[in-house]
Amino acid sequence: MIPMSLEEVVHALDAEPVGKAVGLRRKVSRVSTDTRTLRKGDLFFALQGERYDAHDFLPQALQKGAAALVVTRVDSRVRRQAVRLGVPLLRVGDTLKALSRLAARQRDLLHARVVGITGSTGKTITKDFTAAVLSRSGRTVRPRSSFNNEVGVPLTVLEASAETDFLVLEMGARKKGHILELCAVSRPEVGVITNIGYAHLLYFRTRENLAAAKGELLQGLPPQGRAVVNADDEFAPFLRRLAPCPVIGFGISSGAEVRAEKVALDEEGKARFILRLRGGDREEVRLPLPGRHNVENALAAAAVGEIMGVRTEDIVTGLAEAKVTGWRMEMITKPDQITIINDAYNANPVSMRSALMALGDLAKGKRAIAVLGDMAELGPISEKAHQEVGRMAVEYGTDILITVGRRARKIAQAAREKGLPRGSVFAVEKVDKAAEILRAIMEPGDVVLIKGSRFLGLEKLVELVA
């Protein structure tokens, strides 16, 4: 965060100091919304949600040395404690909106070039690839984990400083207008849409509605910006029409301006390919994680790199050396040569297909075990989508299937109907039971995929068996 006095904060937030305004000349350079990670001198925002209210933790924020508290209300006990410590209390109507206003003010002060990334699948890995490419050319800030909502995007903007050259943002959407709101805060000049799949149909009901919601990122770009879309996606023509600026397509097909040629997989299931850029450069790329689907994520990042003027050799090196967010196609090899693919962060039909394909590619004659959990937020297609995943598991060569969760029983049922022997299919409700089965059946040389929606906590399974 670019240092700002509390007087400037009051002005930016249109806040009302509670009681006597003291200490407003003090400067802050970091924002916190969580007392567990708050550092001395942070500006603390007491956010409120359906299941939490950070106002309950204001005494802890004061004890840990917050420079000021942004609140909607304050009780007499906290007020006395703040007065005793000389900590200003700044009252606003809505702390979440205030956080966005502060981020928008910081965006005014930044010289960084901003990239926004959204899509149904792959946006986090694309964010990681893009940051790795851009960091070869300048100081780059990217979100921690999947900070992609109305809290995460402002916090990421506020992590940038006057020295930041590139700011890479991930943007999610759970309602119409959500991404436009995030664009109003962050004002990206480059927008990337990885694909339009089936995630979040619980909220959007149809893929057309989902495409329109994701397309808000392109609508939020300036005329001098650049839009980057998946040329192989069926919604590409629709998305191209939304952009008020030039559009660059990435993909495998010959019509893509940035494309991959001669895609192949090594013995670890990691892709290598010839990258062809718009300018005509052609270089071999080797990706650091398994899954042929990651070729598209890498192409999107390469397109952004070329737009931003990154040298081709640095694009290639950035992709090869990228460090991706945890629990996404994370490879763990045990001493007994059992390989675990930890892709437990989230799941939807498209990402399930990609992960099962990667499992099949990596196994290549070894025994392939898939532990698949419920897929959330699929709305009207939930039952059909789970059944399709069960069929895909068989088609891509899964030898043993363990499903976790009530919805995932449909995966198990469809896999049996597709021909997977009943003795090779297990359906359980709890992670602990899945771990018990997995420990009992794993043998040296097995390849195990673990994947499901975030609420299941399948990463615990990785801890239990790895």
DOMI-957186 format. One record per residue (C-alpha): x negated, y, z negated. Coordinates in nm, 2 decimals, always signed. Each point is the difference from the previous one (the first is absolute). Example, Ala and Ser with C-alpha at 12.3 -4.5 7.8 and 13.67 -1.06 7.14 Angstrom:
% DOMI-957186
SITE        x        y        z
SITE    -1.23    -0.45    -0.78
SITE    -0.14    +0.34    +0.07
//
This chain:
% DOMI-957186
SITE        x        y        z
SITE    +0.00    +0.00    +0.00
SITE    -0.12    +0.35    +0.08
SITE    -0.03    +0.17    -0.34
SITE    +0.30    +0.22    -0.09
SITE    +0.07    +0.21    -0.30
SITE    +0.31    -0.08    -0.20
SITE    +0.13    +0.35    +0.10
SITE    -0.02    -0.11    +0.36
SITE    +0.17    -0.33    -0.09
SITE    +0.29    +0.19    -0.17
SITE    +0.04    +0.20    +0.32
SITE    -0.02    -0.30    +0.23
SITE    +0.26    -0.19    -0.20
SITE    +0.22    +0.29    -0.09
SITE    -0.04    -0.13    -0.35
SITE    +0.11    +0.17    -0.33
SITE    -0.26    -0.01    -0.28
SITE    +0.16    -0.12    -0.32
SITE    -0.06    +0.25    -0.29
SITE    -0.30    +0.22    +0.00
SITE    -0.20    -0.04    +0.32
SITE    -0.35    -0.09    -0.12
SITE    -0.30    -0.16    +0.18
SITE    +0.13    +0.08    +0.35
SITE    -0.33    +0.11    +0.13
SITE    -0.14    -0.35    -0.06
SITE    -0.07    -0.18    +0.33
SITE    +0.11    -0.35    +0.09
SITE    -0.15    -0.23    +0.26
SITE    +0.19    -0.33    -0.05
SITE    +0.36    -0.11    -0.04
SITE    +0.13    -0.29    -0.20
SITE    +0.34    -0.17    -0.02
SITE    -0.11    -0.29    -0.23
SITE    -0.13    +0.05    -0.35
SITE    -0.19    -0.33    +0.03
SITE    -0.23    +0.15    +0.26
SITE    +0.02    +0.36    -0.11
SITE    -0.34    +0.18    -0.05
SITE    -0.07    +0.30    -0.22
SITE    +0.08    +0.32    +0.20
SITE    +0.26    -0.16    +0.22
SITE    +0.33    +0.17    +0.10
SITE    +0.26    -0.25    -0.11
SITE    +0.34    -0.04    +0.18
SITE    +0.27    -0.16    -0.21
SITE    +0.18    -0.19    +0.28
SITE    +0.33    -0.17    -0.05
SITE    +0.15    -0.30    +0.18
SITE    +0.29    -0.25    -0.04
SITE    -0.20    -0.21    -0.25
SITE    -0.25    +0.24    -0.15
SITE    -0.04    +0.35    -0.13
SITE    -0.35    +0.13    -0.06
SITE    +0.13    +0.26    -0.24
SITE    -0.01    -0.28    -0.25
SITE    -0.38    +0.00    +0.03
SITE    -0.07    +0.37    -0.04
SITE    -0.16    -0.04    -0.35
SITE    -0.25    -0.24    +0.16
SITE    -0.07    +0.24    +0.28
SITE    -0.08    +0.27    -0.25
SITE    -0.21    -0.23    -0.21
SITE    -0.21    -0.10    +0.30
SITE    -0.07    +0.36    +0.09
SITE    +0.24    +0.10    +0.28
SITE    -0.07    +0.36    +0.11
SITE    +0.38    +0.07    +0.04
SITE    +0.32    -0.19    +0.02
SITE    +0.26    +0.04    +0.28
SITE    +0.34    -0.09    -0.15
SITE    +0.37    +0.04    +0.04
SITE    +0.06    +0.00    -0.37
SITE    -0.20    +0.00    -0.32
SITE    +0.10    -0.08    -0.36
SITE    -0.11    +0.19    -0.31
SITE    -0.26    -0.26    -0.10
SITE    -0.18    +0.01    +0.33
SITE    +0.03    +0.38    +0.01
SITE    -0.17    +0.03    -0.34
SITE    -0.27    -0.24    +0.10
SITE    -0.07    +0.20    +0.33
SITE    -0.01    +0.33    -0.19
SITE    -0.25    -0.14    -0.25
SITE    -0.22    -0.13    +0.28
SITE    +0.04    +0.31    +0.22
SITE    +0.15    -0.20    +0.29
SITE    +0.24    +0.18    +0.23
SITE    +0.34    -0.16    +0.07
SITE    +0.13    +0.08    +0.35
SITE    +0.37    -0.06    +0.04
SITE    +0.15    -0.08    +0.35
SITE    +0.33    -0.12    +0.12
SITE    -0.13    -0.33    +0.15
SITE    -0.36    -0.13    -0.07
SITE    -0.01    -0.21    +0.31
SITE    +0.09    +0.29    +0.22
SITE    -0.25    +0.21    -0.19
SITE    -0.27    -0.26    +0.08
SITE    +0.08    +0.02    +0.37
SITE    -0.01    +0.38    -0.01
SITE    -0.35    +0.00    -0.16
SITE    -0.12    -0.25    +0.26
SITE    +0.14    +0.22    +0.28
SITE    -0.18    +0.30    -0.15
SITE    -0.32    -0.20    -0.01
SITE    +0.05    -0.11    +0.37
SITE    +0.00    +0.38    +0.09
SITE    -0.35    +0.02    -0.15
SITE    -0.15    -0.31    +0.16
SITE    -0.20    +0.00    +0.32
SITE    +0.03    -0.38    +0.03
SITE    +0.15    -0.16    +0.30
SITE    +0.30    -0.21    -0.10
SITE    +0.11    -0.34    +0.13
SITE    +0.34    -0.15    -0.09
SITE    +0.06    -0.37    +0.04
SITE    +0.33    -0.19    -0.02
SITE    +0.16    -0.32    +0.14
SITE    +0.17    -0.31    -0.11
SITE    -0.32    -0.21    -0.04
SITE    -0.37    +0.07    +0.00
SITE    +0.01    +0.36    -0.12
SITE    -0.22    -0.06    -0.31
SITE    -0.27    -0.19    +0.19
SITE    +0.02    +0.25    +0.29
SITE    -0.05    +0.28    -0.26
SITE    -0.31    -0.19    -0.13
SITE    -0.14    -0.05    +0.35
SITE    +0.07    +0.37    +0.09
SITE    -0.17    +0.13    -0.32
SITE    -0.30    -0.23    +0.07
SITE    -0.03    +0.14    +0.35
SITE    +0.04    +0.36    -0.09
SITE    -0.24    -0.02    -0.30
SITE    -0.28    -0.07    +0.25
SITE    +0.05    +0.36    +0.12
SITE    +0.10    +0.19    -0.31
SITE    +0.12    +0.00    -0.36
SITE    +0.33    -0.20    +0.00
SITE    +0.27    -0.03    -0.26
SITE    +0.25    -0.29    +0.02
SITE    +0.28    -0.12    -0.24
SITE    -0.08    -0.23    -0.28
SITE    +0.19    -0.33    +0.05
SITE    +0.33    +0.07    +0.19
SITE    +0.07    +0.35    -0.12
SITE    +0.25    +0.07    +0.27
SITE    +0.31    +0.15    -0.15
SITE    +0.12    +0.34    -0.14
SITE    -0.25    -0.04    -0.29
SITE    -0.29    -0.17    +0.17
SITE    -0.03    +0.24    +0.30
SITE    -0.01    +0.32    -0.21
SITE    -0.25    -0.16    -0.24
SITE    -0.22    -0.10    +0.30
SITE    +0.01    +0.35    +0.14
SITE    -0.10    +0.13    -0.34
SITE    -0.30    -0.23    -0.01
SITE    -0.15    +0.19    +0.30
SITE    -0.24    +0.28    -0.06
SITE    -0.15    +0.29    +0.19
SITE    -0.28    -0.25    +0.12
SITE    +0.25    -0.25    +0.14
SITE    -0.02    -0.03    +0.38
SITE    +0.27    -0.27    +0.06
SITE    +0.30    -0.08    -0.20
SITE    +0.17    -0.33    +0.08
SITE    +0.35    -0.06    -0.13
SITE    +0.23    -0.30    +0.00
SITE    +0.38    +0.08    +0.02
SITE    +0.28    -0.23    -0.09
SITE    +0.38    +0.06    +0.05
SITE    +0.30    -0.12    -0.19
SITE    +0.25    +0.25    +0.13
SITE    +0.06    +0.23    +0.30
SITE    -0.20    +0.32    -0.04
SITE    -0.25    -0.15    -0.24
SITE    -0.30    +0.02    +0.24
SITE    +0.09    +0.35    +0.11
SITE    -0.01    +0.11    -0.36
SITE    -0.35    -0.15    -0.03
SITE    -0.11    +0.17    +0.32
SITE    +0.12    +0.33    -0.14
SITE    -0.24    -0.04    -0.29
SITE    -0.30    -0.15    +0.19
SITE    +0.04    +0.14    +0.35
SITE    -0.19    -0.27    +0.20
SITE    -0.15    +0.08    +0.34
SITE    -0.03    -0.36    +0.10
SITE    +0.28    -0.25    -0.06
SITE    -0.03    -0.38    +0.03
SITE    +0.29    -0.25    +0.02
SITE    -0.13    -0.35    -0.02
SITE    +0.32    -0.18    +0.10
SITE    +0.37    -0.03    -0.05
SITE    +0.09    -0.32    -0.17
SITE    +0.26    -0.11    -0.26
SITE    -0.12    +0.13    -0.33
SITE    +0.25    +0.21    -0.20
SITE    +0.31    -0.10    +0.20
SITE    +0.18    +0.00    -0.33
SITE    -0.02    +0.38    +0.02
SITE    +0.02    +0.06    +0.37
SITE    +0.22    -0.29    +0.11
SITE    -0.12    +0.00    +0.36
SITE    -0.35    +0.01    +0.17
SITE    +0.12    +0.30    +0.20
SITE    +0.06    +0.19    -0.32
SITE    -0.33    -0.11    -0.13
SITE    -0.18    +0.12    +0.31
SITE    +0.16    +0.34    -0.03
SITE    -0.11    +0.02    -0.36
SITE    -0.36    -0.10    +0.08
SITE    +0.01    +0.23    +0.30
SITE    +0.04    +0.30    -0.23
SITE    -0.37    +0.00    -0.03
SITE    -0.04    +0.08    +0.37
SITE    +0.27    +0.26    -0.02
SITE    -0.20    +0.17    -0.28
SITE    -0.31    +0.04    +0.21
SITE    -0.10    +0.34    +0.15
SITE    -0.01    +0.05    +0.38
SITE    -0.38    -0.01    -0.01
SITE    +0.00    -0.33    -0.19
SITE    -0.02    -0.35    +0.12
SITE    +0.23    -0.30    -0.05
SITE    -0.13    -0.35    +0.00
SITE    +0.25    -0.29    +0.06
SITE    -0.02    -0.37    +0.07
SITE    +0.04    -0.03    +0.37
SITE    +0.10    -0.37    -0.03
SITE    +0.29    +0.08    -0.24
SITE    +0.35    -0.01    +0.15
SITE    +0.08    +0.34    -0.16
SITE    -0.30    +0.17    +0.15
SITE    +0.20    +0.18    +0.28
SITE    +0.24    +0.13    -0.27
SITE    -0.28    +0.12    -0.22
SITE    -0.18    +0.17    +0.28
SITE    +0.30    +0.22    +0.07
SITE    +0.01    +0.12    -0.36
SITE    -0.35    +0.15    +0.01
SITE    -0.05    +0.37    +0.07
SITE    -0.36    -0.06    +0.10
SITE    -0.21    -0.24    +0.21
SITE    +0.04    -0.37    -0.08
SITE    -0.27    -0.27    +0.01
SITE    +0.09    -0.37    +0.01
SITE    -0.20    -0.28    -0.15
SITE    +0.04    -0.37    +0.05
SITE    -0.10    -0.31    +0.20
SITE    +0.19    +0.07    +0.32
SITE    -0.16    +0.17    +0.30
SITE    +0.23    +0.30    -0.05
SITE    -0.16    +0.10    -0.33
SITE    -0.25    +0.29    +0.01
SITE    -0.20    -0.15    -0.29
SITE    +0.00    -0.37    +0.03
SITE    -0.16    -0.33    -0.09
SITE    -0.14    -0.24    +0.26
SITE    -0.13    -0.36    -0.04
SITE    +0.13    -0.05    -0.35
SITE    -0.14    -0.30    -0.18
SITE    -0.03    -0.14    -0.35
SITE    -0.31    -0.12    -0.18
SITE    -0.01    -0.31    -0.23
SITE    +0.14    +0.22    -0.29
SITE    +0.30    +0.11    +0.20
SITE    -0.15    +0.36    +0.04
SITE    +0.06    +0.17    +0.33
SITE    -0.25    +0.13    +0.24
SITE    +0.09    +0.18    +0.32
SITE    -0.11    +0.26    +0.26
SITE    +0.13    +0.34    -0.10
SITE    +0.09    +0.22    +0.30
SITE    +0.04    +0.37    -0.08
SITE    +0.18    +0.27    +0.20
SITE    -0.33    +0.15    +0.10
SITE    -0.11    -0.32    +0.16
SITE    -0.24    -0.12    -0.27
SITE    +0.00    -0.38    -0.06
SITE    -0.16    -0.16    -0.30
SITE    +0.04    -0.33    -0.19
SITE    +0.17    +0.02    -0.34
SITE    -0.01    -0.25    -0.28
SITE    +0.25    +0.03    -0.27
SITE    -0.07    -0.08    -0.37
SITE    +0.32    -0.18    -0.09
SITE    +0.20    -0.29    +0.16
SITE    +0.31    +0.02    +0.21
SITE    +0.03    +0.09    +0.37
SITE    +0.28    +0.24    -0.09
SITE    -0.27    +0.23    -0.15
SITE    -0.12    +0.07    +0.35
SITE    +0.30    +0.24    +0.05
SITE    -0.08    +0.17    -0.33
SITE    -0.36    +0.05    +0.10
SITE    +0.11    +0.14    +0.34
SITE    +0.22    +0.26    -0.17
SITE    -0.30    +0.10    -0.21
SITE    -0.23    +0.02    +0.30
SITE    +0.25    +0.22    +0.18
SITE    +0.00    +0.24    -0.29
SITE    -0.38    -0.01    -0.01
SITE    -0.02    +0.10    +0.37
SITE    +0.25    +0.28    -0.05
SITE    -0.20    +0.13    -0.29
SITE    -0.33    -0.01    +0.20
SITE    -0.16    -0.29    -0.18
SITE    -0.28    -0.16    +0.21
SITE    +0.08    -0.34    +0.14
SITE    -0.28    -0.17    -0.18
SITE    +0.13    +0.14    -0.33
SITE    +0.35    -0.12    +0.08
SITE    -0.14    -0.35    +0.05
SITE    -0.21    +0.01    -0.32
SITE    +0.29    +0.15    -0.20
SITE    +0.23    -0.28    +0.10
SITE    -0.26    -0.27    -0.07
SITE    -0.08    +0.13    -0.34
SITE    +0.35    +0.11    -0.12
SITE    +0.10    -0.09    -0.35
SITE    +0.37    -0.07    -0.02
SITE    +0.25    +0.04    -0.28
SITE    +0.03    -0.31    -0.22
SITE    +0.24    -0.29    +0.04
SITE    +0.01    +0.05    +0.38
SITE    -0.15    -0.29    +0.19
SITE    -0.26    -0.02    -0.28
SITE    -0.22    -0.31    +0.04
SITE    -0.11    -0.20    -0.30
SITE    -0.21    -0.31    +0.04
SITE    -0.03    -0.23    -0.30
SITE    -0.31    -0.21    -0.08
SITE    +0.19    -0.32    +0.12
SITE    +0.04    +0.17    +0.34
SITE    +0.37    +0.08    -0.05
SITE    +0.08    +0.32    +0.18
SITE    +0.28    +0.23    -0.13
SITE    +0.15    +0.28    +0.21
SITE    +0.14    +0.24    -0.25
SITE    +0.26    +0.21    +0.19
SITE    +0.23    +0.03    -0.31
SITE    +0.07    +0.38    +0.01
SITE    +0.32    -0.02    +0.21
SITE    +0.18    -0.18    +0.27
SITE    +0.25    +0.03    +0.28
SITE    +0.08    -0.21    +0.30
SITE    -0.27    +0.15    +0.23
SITE    -0.28    -0.01    -0.26
SITE    +0.10    -0.35    -0.09
SITE    -0.04    -0.10    +0.36
SITE    -0.34    +0.16    +0.02
SITE    -0.12    -0.16    -0.33
SITE    +0.12    -0.35    +0.10
SITE    -0.17    +0.04    +0.34
SITE    -0.32    +0.09    -0.18
SITE    +0.04    -0.30    -0.23
SITE    +0.03    -0.23    +0.31
SITE    -0.30    +0.17    +0.17
SITE    -0.22    -0.03    -0.31
SITE    +0.10    -0.36    -0.09
SITE    -0.09    -0.16    +0.34
SITE    +0.02    -0.36    -0.10
SITE    -0.02    +0.07    -0.38
SITE    +0.31    -0.04    -0.21
SITE    +0.21    +0.32    +0.01
SITE    +0.21    +0.08    -0.32
SITE    +0.24    +0.30    +0.00
SITE    +0.14    +0.14    -0.32
SITE    +0.27    +0.24    +0.11
SITE    +0.23    +0.21    -0.21
SITE    +0.32    +0.20    +0.04
SITE    +0.01    +0.28    +0.25
SITE    +0.19    +0.30    -0.15
SITE    +0.19    +0.29    +0.15
SITE    +0.11    -0.18    +0.31
SITE    +0.37    +0.07    -0.04
SITE    +0.23    -0.17    +0.26
SITE    -0.28    -0.21    +0.16
SITE    -0.14    -0.14    -0.33
SITE    +0.13    -0.36    +0.03
SITE    -0.08    -0.03    +0.37
SITE    -0.34    +0.15    -0.05
SITE    -0.09    -0.24    -0.27
SITE    +0.11    -0.29    +0.22
SITE    -0.21    +0.13    +0.28
SITE    -0.31    +0.01    -0.22
SITE    +0.06    -0.37    -0.09
SITE    +0.00    -0.09    +0.37
SITE    -0.31    +0.21    +0.06
SITE    -0.19    -0.17    -0.28
SITE    +0.05    -0.33    +0.18
SITE    -0.07    +0.14    +0.35
SITE    -0.34    +0.15    -0.12
SITE    -0.12    -0.32    -0.15
SITE    +0.08    +0.02    -0.37
SITE    -0.05    -0.34    -0.16
SITE    +0.13    +0.07    -0.35
SITE    +0.25    +0.27    -0.09
SITE    +0.07    +0.14    -0.35
SITE    +0.28    +0.26    -0.02
SITE    +0.04    +0.23    -0.30
SITE    +0.33    +0.18    -0.07
SITE    +0.37    -0.05    +0.06
SITE    +0.01    +0.15    +0.35
SITE    -0.31    -0.19    +0.10
SITE    +0.19    -0.33    -0.04
SITE    +0.13    +0.08    +0.35
SITE    -0.36    -0.02    +0.12
SITE    -0.04    -0.34    -0.15
SITE    +0.34    -0.12    +0.14
SITE    -0.08    +0.12    +0.36
SITE    -0.35    -0.16    -0.01
SITE    +0.14    -0.34    -0.10
SITE    +0.26    +0.03    +0.28
SITE    -0.28    +0.09    +0.24
SITE    -0.18    -0.32    -0.08
SITE    -0.23    +0.06    -0.29
SITE    +0.02    -0.32    -0.22
SITE    +0.21    +0.05    -0.32
SITE    -0.30    -0.11    -0.21
SITE    -0.20    +0.29    +0.14
SITE    +0.25    +0.27    -0.09
SITE    +0.04    +0.13    -0.36
SITE    +0.25    +0.27    -0.10
SITE    -0.04    +0.17    -0.34
SITE    +0.12    +0.31    -0.18
SITE    -0.30    +0.10    -0.20
SITE    -0.37    +0.08    +0.08
SITE    -0.12    -0.22    -0.29
SITE    +0.17    -0.30    +0.15
SITE    -0.14    +0.07    +0.34
SITE    -0.35    +0.02    -0.16
SITE    +0.06    -0.34    -0.16
SITE    +0.09    -0.16    +0.33
SITE    -0.28    +0.17    +0.19
SITE    -0.27    -0.11    -0.26
SITE    +0.13    -0.35    +0.03
SITE    -0.01    -0.03    +0.38
SITE    -0.30    +0.21    +0.10
SITE    -0.30    -0.19    +0.14
SITE    -0.34    +0.10    +0.12
SITE    +0.01    +0.17    +0.34
SITE    +0.37    +0.12    -0.03
SITE    +0.10    +0.34    +0.13
SITE    +0.27    +0.17    -0.21
SITE    +0.21    +0.30    +0.09
SITE    +0.18    +0.19    -0.28
SITE    +0.25    +0.26    +0.11
SITE    +0.33    +0.15    -0.12
SITE    +0.17    +0.32    -0.09
SITE    -0.16    +0.21    -0.27
SITE    +0.26    -0.05    -0.27
SITE    -0.09    -0.37    -0.03
SITE    -0.35    +0.07    -0.13
SITE    -0.16    -0.27    +0.21
SITE    -0.34    +0.15    -0.07
SITE    +0.03    -0.18    -0.34
SITE    +0.00    -0.32    +0.20
SITE    -0.33    +0.09    +0.15
SITE    -0.14    +0.06    -0.35
SITE    +0.13    -0.33    -0.12
SITE    -0.14    -0.22    +0.27
SITE    -0.30    +0.19    +0.13
//
